Amino acid sequence: MLRLQRMENSVYHKLAKHLDRLPGGFPSTPDGLELRILKRLFMEPEARLACHLTLIPETAQVVAYRCGWVRDTAATMLAAMWQKGLILKHEPKGKLPRYMACQFVVGTSARNRSIPWPLLDPRQCAERIDPLSETEQIAVLFGREDRGLTNDELKVCNLHLNIPTSAAYSSLNLAMAVQIICYELHMLVAAPALPTAEDAVWDTPFSNRENMERFYTHLEQTLTDIEFLDPAAPRQLMPRMRRLYGRVRLDEMELNILRGILTETQKWVKKGSK
């Protein structure tokens, strides 16, 4: 109890209050869980500096001025906090980096928890946070390589994210997990510009029906010339050949290549018959 009272008067209590005033909120708990989490994540100087971060990206100089610190000291600590994933950084090309507080946090987990929590796969999660990113800063929190995030760390996350894997081995290498999440997030941006069909971008026009009929006639003649097709008993050979090439959907260049092969085949048949 005395320990909780000391924490309520500490810089972590000030940081918790500061975060709770932001749109995403950081509500308090009866047992002070949120304070213990902040203490685990932030060193005291970092927590003191984080109390002055807002949702507006600001340079280290602006943040340092607001909290009365030396600019270089604040810049070094902000960079370290960003490396640890505690805050967000925006670095415009050719300009100084700008730092801001995190709001909506997604925690990654490889296992189900005893208490139900909003749990999404990477694609669902990307779709969920996409509209939120227009008004809030989003952070995806990854755990340690060997044991992931603790239960206490996951409790402060807005969403839990789980990558579906084989039941025989559910744990992923950290780098692989990051790559999967980054891919799904990237696809939100890239997908509208991608072709909607596999042949949407093609180097040669597809063959039309008239040219395909000429090809089928040429093919039937060639198969007859090499005695592969017996006109007296054709069975279902040509219908099946039509189905085969119709399924492939040839372009003009491919059709010309095939007809060239048929023409050369007919030449050799004529030479052999002399």
DAFEN-V688307 format. One record per pair of residues at least 4 apart in sequence whose ideal C-beta (glycine too) atoms are under 6 Angstrom apart, sorted by the first residue. I is the first residue (numbers start at 1). J is the second residue. D is the distance in whole Angstrom. If there is no record, write none. Layout:
BEGIN
i=I j=J d=D
i=I j=J d=D
END
This chain:
BEGIN
i=4 j=32 d=5
i=7 j=12 d=6
i=7 j=32 d=6
i=7 j=35 d=5
i=8 j=13 d=5
i=11 j=44 d=6
i=11 j=47 d=5
i=11 j=48 d=5
i=12 j=35 d=5
i=12 j=38 d=4
i=12 j=39 d=5
i=12 j=47 d=6
i=14 j=51 d=5
i=15 j=38 d=6
i=15 j=47 d=5
i=15 j=50 d=6
i=15 j=51 d=5
i=16 j=26 d=6
i=16 j=34 d=5
i=18 j=51 d=5
i=19 j=26 d=4
i=20 j=25 d=6
i=20 j=26 d=4
i=22 j=103 d=6
i=24 j=103 d=4
i=24 j=104 d=6
i=28 j=34 d=6
i=29 j=33 d=4
i=29 j=34 d=6
i=37 j=152 d=5
i=37 j=156 d=5
i=38 j=42 d=6
i=42 j=46 d=4
i=42 j=47 d=4
i=46 j=81 d=5
i=49 j=77 d=6
i=52 j=63 d=6
i=52 j=66 d=5
i=52 j=67 d=4
i=53 j=100 d=6
i=53 j=101 d=4
i=55 j=100 d=6
i=57 j=90 d=4
i=57 j=98 d=3
i=57 j=100 d=5
i=58 j=62 d=4
i=58 j=63 d=6
i=58 j=98 d=6
i=59 j=96 d=5
i=59 j=98 d=6
i=60 j=64 d=6
i=60 j=71 d=6
i=60 j=74 d=5
i=60 j=75 d=4
i=60 j=78 d=5
i=61 j=71 d=5
i=63 j=74 d=6
i=64 j=69 d=4
i=64 j=71 d=5
i=64 j=74 d=4
i=69 j=73 d=5
i=69 j=74 d=5
i=74 j=78 d=6
i=78 j=99 d=5
i=81 j=86 d=4
i=81 j=87 d=5
i=82 j=87 d=5
i=82 j=89 d=4
i=87 j=99 d=6
i=88 j=100 d=5
i=88 j=102 d=6
i=88 j=137 d=5
i=89 j=97 d=5
i=89 j=99 d=6
i=90 j=98 d=5
i=91 j=97 d=4
i=102 j=137 d=6
i=102 j=139 d=4
i=103 j=136 d=5
i=103 j=137 d=5
i=104 j=132 d=5
i=104 j=136 d=5
i=104 j=138 d=5
i=104 j=158 d=5
i=105 j=139 d=5
i=105 j=141 d=6
i=105 j=157 d=5
i=105 j=158 d=6
i=106 j=140 d=5
i=106 j=159 d=5
i=106 j=161 d=5
i=107 j=141 d=5
i=107 j=149 d=6
i=107 j=154 d=5
i=107 j=157 d=3
i=107 j=160 d=5
i=108 j=142 d=5
i=108 j=161 d=5
i=109 j=160 d=5
i=109 j=162 d=6
i=110 j=148 d=6
i=110 j=170 d=5
i=110 j=171 d=5
i=113 j=117 d=6
i=117 j=160 d=5
i=118 j=159 d=5
i=119 j=160 d=5
i=119 j=162 d=6
i=120 j=124 d=4
i=120 j=125 d=4
i=120 j=161 d=6
i=121 j=164 d=6
i=122 j=163 d=6
i=122 j=180 d=6
i=122 j=181 d=5
i=122 j=184 d=4
i=123 j=184 d=5
i=125 j=161 d=5
i=126 j=184 d=4
i=126 j=185 d=5
i=126 j=188 d=5
i=129 j=133 d=6
i=129 j=138 d=5
i=130 j=188 d=5
i=132 j=136 d=5
i=133 j=138 d=5
i=140 j=181 d=6
i=143 j=148 d=3
i=143 j=149 d=4
i=145 j=174 d=5
i=149 j=153 d=4
i=149 j=154 d=5
i=163 j=180 d=6
i=165 j=170 d=5
i=172 j=176 d=5
i=172 j=177 d=5
i=186 j=190 d=6
i=187 j=191 d=5
i=195 j=200 d=3
i=195 j=201 d=5
i=196 j=200 d=6
i=204 j=251 d=4
i=204 j=252 d=5
i=204 j=253 d=5
i=205 j=252 d=6
i=206 j=251 d=5
i=207 j=211 d=5
i=207 j=212 d=5
i=207 j=250 d=5
i=207 j=252 d=5
i=207 j=255 d=5
i=215 j=255 d=6
i=215 j=259 d=6
i=218 j=259 d=6
i=218 j=262 d=5
i=220 j=238 d=6
i=222 j=262 d=4
i=222 j=265 d=5
i=222 j=266 d=6
i=223 j=228 d=5
i=223 j=229 d=4
i=224 j=229 d=5
i=224 j=231 d=6
i=225 j=266 d=6
i=225 j=269 d=5
i=229 j=237 d=6
i=236 j=240 d=5
i=242 j=246 d=6
i=250 j=254 d=4
i=250 j=255 d=5
END
